[in-house]
């Protein structure tokens, strides 16, 4: 039987995958239309009249995916730093409860599972854009943009995990090894 964590991760990964795929297709169509680049769509996918047209549309549609991925990662990082239940500022929690927005406060399991999903897509995009860059299918700066986004997001999420571990150690009052527990998982499932 599948693990509950794996099932939850797969369940939460579907919407971002659909969004990223849709953005890629829509961006390719809109960019081609905006710059009067003729293309056809058939069983082999999009077909362009020249290599330069393909390079332009492919690079900017990949950039659109990177932008949406950046928004998703930024959203998860905001929740991680500001609305994480273990280190949300008391005045922020009070304000959210007074506005009846307590749902913004997230558990470690929710924050980190969403972070893993968005980072996974970011790493996949780095690999894909790296391969496309190697074969000359995107501009070099597209690959470097995805690499920079992935590096920065990974670093910020790791810093938040370290902050979580430090606070749990401090709350435990000892120097022993601390294990992160995802208590809310049993409650939700």
N, C-alpha and C positions, 0 to 999 in steps of 0.2 A: 504494500500500500504506500502511496505517496505521503511524504512528510507534510504536516500542516503548514510549515513555513514555506516549503516549495510551492504548494498549492496557492498560498496567499501571494507569493511573489509572481507566479504566472498570472494570477488573476489581476494583479495591479499593473502588470507589464503590457496588457493588451491595449489599453487606451493610448498610452504614449506611442506604441508601435503604429497604431492606426493614424494618429496625428502626424507623426514624422513621415510616414509613407504618403499620406494625403498632401502634406506640404511639399514634398518633393515633386509629385505629379503636377499639382496646381502651379507651383513655381516654374516648372519647365514650360508649361503651356502659357502662363501669363508673361513670362520673360520673352518667349518667342513672339507672342502677339504684340507686346509693347515695342519691340525693336524690329518689327516686320521681318522676322526670320521665318521663312517657309519651312514647314515640316509635314511629315505624314506619320500616321500611327497605324501600325499593322501588327501582324503576328510577331514580328521581330522587334517591336517596340517603336520608339521614336526614330524617325529617319530624317536627317538634315541634308541640305544641298552641299554643304562644305564642312571641312574639318574645323575651320575657324568658328562657324556657327555652332557646331556641336560643343566645342571647347568653351565658348562663351556661355551657352545655356546650361551646360553641365556644371560649370564652375559656380554660376550664380544660383542655380537651384540647390546645389550642395551647400552654398553659403546660407540659403534660406533655412535648410535643415539645421545647420549649425546655430543659427539665430534662435530657432524654436527650441532647440536643445538647451541653449544658454538660458532662455526664459524658464524652462522646466527646472534646470539645475539651480538657478537663482531662487526660484520659488521654494524648492526643497531646502536650500541653505538658509533662507530667511526663516522658514519654520524651525529649522534646526537651531539657529542661533537665538531667535527671539521668542519662539513659542514652544520650545521643548519643555515638557512638564518637569524635568529634573532641575532645570536652571532658568526657568522663566522668572523675570523680575516680578517681585510682589506687586508693584504698582501696575505693571502690565496685566497681570492676572486679574487684579481687582477691576481694572478698566474693562477687560474683556467680559468678565462676569456681569458687570453693571450694564453693558451693552447687549447682554444675552448672546455673546459670541464665544462662549467657552469651548465650542467645538474646534476653534483654532489651536487650542493647546493640544499638542501631540505627544504620544508616548514614544519611548525610544524605539520600540518595534516599528511603529508607523513611520517615524522620521527616517530611520536607517534603512528600512526596506525600500522606501521610495528613493532614497539616495543611491542605494545599490542599483536599482532599476535604471535611473537616469544616467548614472555613471557607466553602467554596462552599455547603454546605447551610445554614450559618448566615446567609449573605447572602441566600439564597433565602427563608429564613424571615423575615428582616427585611422583605424586599419584600412577601411575602405578608401578613404581619401588618400592615404599613403600609397596604396596600390595604384589608384588612379593617377596620382602625381608621378609615380615611377614610370608609368606607361604614357605620360603626357596627355592625360584625359581631363585634367583640371589644372588651373593656374597654381603655381607653388604656394602662394599666400593663402589659398583655401586650406591646404593641408596644414600649414603652420598655424592658422587660426584655430582649427579643430584641435591641434596638439596643445596650443596654449590654453584653450578653454578646459580641456580635460585635465591638464596639469594643475591649473588653479583650482578647479572644482574638487579634485582629489585631495589637494593639500588642505583646503578649507574644511572638507568633511572629516579628514583625519584629525585636524586640530579640534573639531567639535567632539569627536570620539575620545580624544585624550582629555578634554575638559570633563566629559562625562565620567571617565574612569577616575580622574583626580577627585571629583566631587563625591563619588561613591566611596573612595578610600577615606576622604576626610570625614564623611558621615559615619563610616564604619569605625573610625578612630584607631585604626591599626595600620601597620605597614605590610600586612599580608597581601597576597595576590587577590585581586578583585575580578569577579566574573560578572559580566553584564547579563542580567536576566530580563526576559521579555514577559513580564507577568500578564500583561493585557491580552496576550495571544489566547490563553485559555478562555478568558471572558468573552472574546469576540467570536470564537469558533465553537 
